[in-house]
Amino acid sequence: MSNPGPQLAQDISVEERLAGFDDIPLFMKSLPDDDSENATMLALQSLAHEGTPDEIAQNFKEQGNEYFKGKRYREAMGFYKQGIDAKPEDKSLLEALLCNAAACNLELRNYGSVLRDCSKAISLNEKCAKAYYRSALALLALDRVDEAIDCCNRCLAFDPENMGMKTAYEKALKAKKEKEAREQVKQERIRKEEEERRILSAAYQARNIIDVPKPDGSSNPYTPHWDPDDSTKSTLIVPVFFLYPQYATSDVITEFVENTPFAAHLEVMFPPNAPPPEWDQKKEYVNGKLVVYAMTRRKRLLKVGKNMTLLDVCSASKAKAGEPKDGLELKDGCLTFAVLPKGTDVEKKWVEEFKAARDKD
């Protein structure tokens, strides 16, 4: 037996049927625009604006309360704002509307608006506990803990049994303690970093190392530091670039201990029986057949002896008595050395070009 009841049109989707409810004021998800053509809504809006300013504001307040209960804070705030805009003469009503708008903004995390609404409410009633309470919560959210504590104290001065404000006060005191602890940790870290920089700066000066930071302030992930196994902080570890001018390529030794000879690194990087690097087309880069050069700030070229350590080269880079300051440049946290095939035309040509460029300058 067929169902004799009314049948819905089959060509209307569920989404379309639900969308139809959006035009019914009770089911609206948001307030319509002022130019809405919905006849029912226009009639309701007309009624909402009839009456004295106090009656209009009270009506908007009640509508806002209904939306607030349903946790539709943005819509509720819209009604409260309309109530405020109605300019009620009853100061207690205006105060309530401002506090309610602040409650909505608190839920929406519009903390600046919370503070503005509460400030207006307090200007109407200097003993408005709700305004102080919501101001305190907003200030806590903004990490302005001292101001939050001040709000709590002002409120508790005239309403000492306000449990909500007591809770907020305890929360603010806890936040202040935690903030002070964080600040103390931060300041201690800054102090240690500054002390480390001071000690490193003194170490650079003692070793004739001239620090040249990048102009943009950025830094290399590899930086000079003290040997962690040396509690006296007397052994420096420095990142070092080995440049191979012949092939315009390079290697980085991230931790070159200053008392280690260059030969130790070359032996690891270019062992005699190992395949040459891909870039070494002529297979010239073999330990024992290489020469290392250091370039100083004043463009002096220092040939690094086989058994010289980094500390030895730093000492050799010092300017002679009566000459301007000189030393090795630490660019972007790294020292740089050129590595070339020893006794070859490549070495001879590079040295000549280096000196010609220096003399030209």
Secondary structure as the mmCIF struct_conf table of DSSP 4:
data_model
#
loop_
_struct_conf.conf_type_id
_struct_conf.id
_struct_conf.beg_label_comp_id
_struct_conf.beg_label_asym_id
_struct_conf.beg_label_seq_id
_struct_conf.end_label_comp_id
_struct_conf.end_label_asym_id
_struct_conf.end_label_seq_id
BEND BEND1 GLY A 5 GLY A 5
TURN_TY1_P TURN_TY1_P1 GLN A 10 ASP A 11
BEND BEND2 ILE A 12 ILE A 12
HELX_RH_AL_P HELX_RH_AL_P1 VAL A 14 GLY A 20
HELX_RH_3T_P HELX_RH_3T_P1 PHE A 21 ASP A 23
BEND BEND3 ILE A 24 ILE A 24
HELX_RH_3T_P HELX_RH_3T_P2 PRO A 25 PHE A 27
BEND BEND4 LYS A 29 SER A 30
HELX_LH_PP_P HELX_LH_PP_P1 LEU A 31 ASP A 33
TURN_TY1_P TURN_TY1_P2 ASP A 34 ASP A 35
HELX_RH_AL_P HELX_RH_AL_P2 ALA A 39 ALA A 48
TURN_TY1_P TURN_TY1_P3 HIS A 49 HIS A 49
BEND BEND5 GLY A 51 GLY A 51
HELX_RH_AL_P HELX_RH_AL_P3 PRO A 53 LYS A 69
TURN_TY1_P TURN_TY1_P4 GLY A 70 LYS A 71
HELX_RH_AL_P HELX_RH_AL_P4 TYR A 73 ASP A 85
TURN_TY1_P TURN_TY1_P5 ALA A 86 ALA A 86
BEND BEND6 GLU A 89 GLU A 89
HELX_RH_AL_P HELX_RH_AL_P5 LYS A 91 GLU A 107
TURN_TY1_P TURN_TY1_P6 LEU A 108 ARG A 109
HELX_RH_AL_P HELX_RH_AL_P6 TYR A 111 LEU A 124
TURN_TY1_P TURN_TY1_P7 GLU A 126 LYS A 127
HELX_RH_AL_P HELX_RH_AL_P7 ALA A 129 ALA A 141
TURN_TY1_P TURN_TY1_P8 LEU A 142 ASP A 143
HELX_RH_AL_P HELX_RH_AL_P8 VAL A 145 PHE A 158
TURN_TY1_P TURN_TY1_P9 PRO A 160 GLU A 161
HELX_RH_AL_P HELX_RH_AL_P9 MET A 163 ALA A 206
TURN_TY1_P TURN_TY1_P10 ARG A 207 ASN A 208
STRN STRN1 ILE A 209 VAL A 212
TURN_TY1_P TURN_TY1_P11 PRO A 215 ASP A 216
BEND BEND7 PRO A 221 TYR A 222
STRN STRN2 HIS A 225 TRP A 226
TURN_TY1_P TURN_TY1_P12 PRO A 228 ASP A 229
TURN_TY1_P TURN_TY1_P13 SER A 231 THR A 232
STRN STRN3 LEU A 236 TYR A 244
HELX_RH_3T_P HELX_RH_3T_P3 PRO A 245 TYR A 247
TURN_TY1_P TURN_TY1_P14 ALA A 248 ALA A 248
STRN STRN4 THR A 249 VAL A 257
TURN_TY1_P TURN_TY1_P15 GLU A 258 ASN A 259
BEND BEND8 THR A 260 THR A 260
STRN STRN5 PRO A 261 PRO A 261
HELX_RH_AL_P HELX_RH_AL_P10 PHE A 262 MET A 269
BEND BEND9 PHE A 270 PHE A 270
TURN_TY1_P TURN_TY1_P16 PRO A 272 ASN A 273
BEND BEND10 ALA A 274 ALA A 274
HELX_LH_PP_P HELX_LH_PP_P2 PRO A 275 PRO A 277
TURN_TY1_P TURN_TY1_P17 GLU A 278 TRP A 279
TURN_TY1_P TURN_TY1_P18 GLN A 281 LYS A 282
TURN_TY1_P TURN_TY1_P19 ASN A 287 GLY A 288
BEND BEND11 LYS A 289 LYS A 289
STRN STRN6 LEU A 290 MET A 295
STRN STRN7 THR A 296 THR A 296
TURN_TY1_P TURN_TY1_P20 ARG A 297 ARG A 298
STRN STRN8 LEU A 301 VAL A 304
HELX_LH_PP_P HELX_LH_PP_P3 GLY A 305 GLY A 305
TURN_TY1_P TURN_TY1_P21 LYS A 306 ASN A 307
STRN STRN9 THR A 309 THR A 309
HELX_RH_AL_P HELX_RH_AL_P11 LEU A 310 ALA A 316
TURN_TY1_P TURN_TY1_P22 SER A 317 SER A 317
BEND BEND12 LYS A 318 LYS A 318
HELX_LH_PP_P HELX_LH_PP_P4 ALA A 319 LYS A 320
TURN_TY1_P TURN_TY1_P23 ALA A 321 GLY A 322
BEND BEND13 GLU A 323 GLU A 323
HELX_LH_PP_P HELX_LH_PP_P5 PRO A 324 LYS A 325
STRN STRN10 LEU A 328 LYS A 331
TURN_TY1_P TURN_TY1_P24 ASP A 332 GLY A 333
STRN STRN11 CYS A 334 CYS A 334
STRN STRN12 LEU A 335 PRO A 341
TURN_TY1_P TURN_TY1_P25 LYS A 342 GLY A 343
BEND BEND14 THR A 344 THR A 344
HELX_RH_AL_P HELX_RH_AL_P12 ASP A 345 LYS A 360
#
